[in-house]
């Protein structure tokens, strides 16, 4: 089982575990969250946590994956998705608009 799956399993039981989030940040820095399996697992985890109202955790997981993403299309997709969650779920219009402006910078067409 990949390390990110272990980390997400721990977060399912203990969503406040900062050490686990730091471990995920380390995995992202080393390019270990860039494959399709990691992207799918992180997307599912964010949906699950958003459903539980854990928007700070959702935000942090977006930031972790965004920090480790080198593919500009994926970066734009993640940033847009983060903005959508901030706007529709967390009701944080200011931060959502910042995300949407970033998407326009990444995809000016």
C-alpha positions as a Python dict, from the first residue, in 0.01 Angstrom:
ca = {
    (1, 'X'): (0, 0, 0),
    (2, 'X'): (144, 340, -95),
    (3, 'X'): (239, 573, 189),
    (4, 'X'): (-26, 827, 90),
    (5, 'X'): (-298, 565, 141),
    (6, 'X'): (-170, 493, 490),
    (7, 'X'): (-173, 865, 564),
    (8, 'X'): (-528, 911, 435),
    (9, 'X'): (-644, 614, 641),
    (10, 'X'): (-501, 775, 953),
    (11, 'X'): (-669, 1106, 867),
    (12, 'X'): (-1001, 924, 833),
    (13, 'X'): (-978, 834, 1202),
    (14, 'X'): (-783, 1137, 1324),
    (15, 'X'): (-833, 1438, 1093),
    (16, 'X'): (-631, 1672, 1318),
    (17, 'X'): (-303, 1480, 1285),
    (18, 'X'): (-58, 1748, 1177),
    (19, 'X'): (228, 1497, 1161),
    (20, 'X'): (38, 1302, 896),
    (21, 'X'): (-26, 1618, 695),
    (22, 'X'): (344, 1705, 718),
    (23, 'X'): (423, 1356, 590),
    (24, 'X'): (191, 1411, 293),
    (25, 'X'): (366, 1744, 225),
    (26, 'X'): (696, 1558, 220),
    (27, 'X'): (557, 1300, -24),
    (28, 'X'): (434, 1582, -248),
    (29, 'X'): (774, 1754, -241),
    (30, 'X'): (932, 1430, -357),
    (31, 'X'): (686, 1381, -643),
    (32, 'X'): (507, 1086, -483),
    (33, 'X'): (158, 1232, -520),
    (34, 'X'): (171, 1293, -896),
    (35, 'X'): (40, 960, -1024),
    (36, 'X'): (-322, 887, -1112),
    (37, 'X'): (-370, 662, -809),
    (38, 'X'): (-263, 935, -567),
    (39, 'X'): (-476, 1195, -746),
    (40, 'X'): (-781, 970, -727),
    (41, 'X'): (-723, 888, -359),
    (42, 'X'): (-680, 1256, -270),
    (43, 'X'): (-991, 1356, -470),
    (44, 'X'): (-1197, 1092, -289),
    (45, 'X'): (-1057, 1195, 51),
    (46, 'X'): (-1141, 1561, -14),
    (47, 'X'): (-1499, 1469, -110),
    (48, 'X'): (-1532, 1259, 203),
    (49, 'X'): (-1393, 1530, 432),
    (50, 'X'): (-1603, 1802, 267),
    (51, 'X'): (-1909, 1589, 334),
    (52, 'X'): (-1809, 1586, 700),
    (53, 'X'): (-1764, 1964, 703),
    (54, 'X'): (-1385, 1939, 748),
    (55, 'X'): (-1312, 2227, 511),
    (56, 'X'): (-978, 2319, 669),
    (57, 'X'): (-857, 1966, 602),
    (58, 'X'): (-993, 1978, 246),
    (59, 'X'): (-813, 2310, 193),
    (60, 'X'): (-489, 2170, 331),
    (61, 'X'): (-508, 1861, 109),
    (62, 'X'): (-561, 2084, -194),
    (63, 'X'): (-257, 2292, -94),
    (64, 'X'): (-45, 1980, -46),
    (65, 'X'): (-132, 1839, -387),
    (66, 'X'): (-102, 2178, -558),
    (67, 'X'): (247, 2223, -409),
    (68, 'X'): (361, 1891, -554),
    (69, 'X'): (202, 1932, -898),
    (70, 'X'): (418, 2021, -1196),
    (71, 'X'): (155, 1958, -1465),
    (72, 'X'): (-3, 2296, -1542),
    (73, 'X'): (-337, 2146, -1650),
    (74, 'X'): (-364, 1950, -1326),
    (75, 'X'): (-258, 2258, -1131),
    (76, 'X'): (-536, 2462, -1296),
    (77, 'X'): (-790, 2185, -1232),
    (78, 'X'): (-693, 2156, -866),
    (79, 'X'): (-696, 2532, -816),
    (80, 'X'): (-1039, 2560, -977),
    (81, 'X'): (-1174, 2274, -764),
    (82, 'X'): (-1033, 2436, -451),
    (83, 'X'): (-1200, 2766, -543),
    (84, 'X'): (-1530, 2589, -602),
    (85, 'X'): (-1518, 2422, -259),
    (86, 'X'): (-1422, 2750, -94),
    (87, 'X'): (-1708, 2932, -264),
    (88, 'X'): (-1986, 2674, -241),
    (89, 'X'): (-1903, 2476, 72),
    (90, 'X'): (-1682, 2685, 298),
    (91, 'X'): (-1850, 3013, 193),
    (92, 'X'): (-1514, 3190, 166),
    (93, 'X'): (-1568, 3416, -134),
    (94, 'X'): (-1242, 3609, -99),
    (95, 'X'): (-1017, 3304, -110),
    (96, 'X'): (-1234, 3142, -379),
    (97, 'X'): (-1191, 3446, -605),
    (98, 'X'): (-814, 3431, -551),
    (99, 'X'): (-821, 3071, -674),
    (100, 'X'): (-1027, 3162, -978),
    (101, 'X'): (-789, 3447, -1064),
    (102, 'X'): (-499, 3201, -1041),
    (103, 'X'): (-679, 2967, -1283),
    (104, 'X'): (-713, 3255, -1528),
    (105, 'X'): (-339, 3316, -1496),
    (106, 'X'): (-273, 2948, -1570),
    (107, 'X'): (-526, 2930, -1852),
    (108, 'X'): (-554, 3276, -2007),
    (109, 'X'): (-738, 3154, -2318),
}
